[in-house]
Amino acid sequence: SQSNSVLTIADAEFSPGVLTFASSLFSVAENVTNAVITVIRTNGFTGVVSVNYGVSNLTAKAGIDFTSVAGTLIFTNAGSVQTFSVPIIDNLTQEGNRLFEVRLFNPTNATMGLTNATVRIVDNEAPAGGIDATFVAGTGANGNVFALDLSLFGSVFVGGDFTSFNGFGRTNVARLGASGALDTTYTADLITRAGTNATVRALGVYTNGTNIGKIIIGGAFDTVGGLARTNLARLNPDGTVDRSFNPGRGPDNAVYSVIVQTDGKVLIGGFFTLVDNTNRSFIARLNVDGTLDQTFNPGLGADTNVYAVAVQPDGSVLLAGAFRSVQTSNRAGVARLLPDGTLDLGFDPGLGADKDVYALAIQADGMILVGGAFTNFA
């Protein structure tokens, strides 16, 4: 006779989960209203769970540097992120950075991860332009660093052309804690799991949605962690390759700029003329899953390299680079596209930059900063 057996696969997410601080260190400027502390729920999202929170003095004192708070965080079914705020007091005294502690305790229906974290109040009376002595990156990278980006939780992503960071094997990408120390929990062996086989030139961090904590890396590589990923890939929060993001054949040449939009789509600029074998001259947009976004069509695009990309609040896309024209219109080094990829004829920088533009930034008032190799503009 023959008997049959049944194998049951337990879903790791079908459980109440683990409650933990998103980081062991949060930093906040003294002149902001509140320190926003993030608590996350991992390894399960089923059912309603809760946890109490409170604060304690360290070098910062309640009533002088911050206002003491206490309360309860409630995570509803499938909820994964909650925050609480600690009011910060700007005391107008130059006294250096101070620290206080935040705590999680008395969980209901959940287990606990990181229950204590430190909050650093950065003294805004410190001399302007001084080096932040509390950020210590040690010996740093053993090669060039080309890209930096900040996570929602205060950690710093680093990309470049290096094989170690602070003496630990890290191939072209690493993550630092808010204090500057290498985050050794971020894929302990990047050389074999998520390192690239060539330079990383651009980073983009997801700060909302289901991909929060993941990053996009762009550069001149063709493998990441042993997987074929041509010049573009997405990494999970632990640094491993996210296989759900697949750009196919990817860009046919180097990527120099990456912007993750609030809707999860990804803008890229660089040296490429094809993306997944489709014409895209130096600028393109990808969907959340990595496929080419056909609704963003820049037509003939720029006439040569795009070094920087930025997105304005209305969805318009700013480009900077070595180009002299975009979609056959004169645009020397700087241009703007409408959200669908067509050239914005209402944005005209005149003669533009007389040499390459390498960087873009949008101020809070909407004004645009550009930097590069030029000595004349317009």
Summary of the structure (lengths in Angstrom):
residues: 378
radius of gyration: 23.2
end to end distance: 87.9
largest distance: 88.2
contacts: 1248
relative contact order: 0.08
helix: 0%
strand: 43%
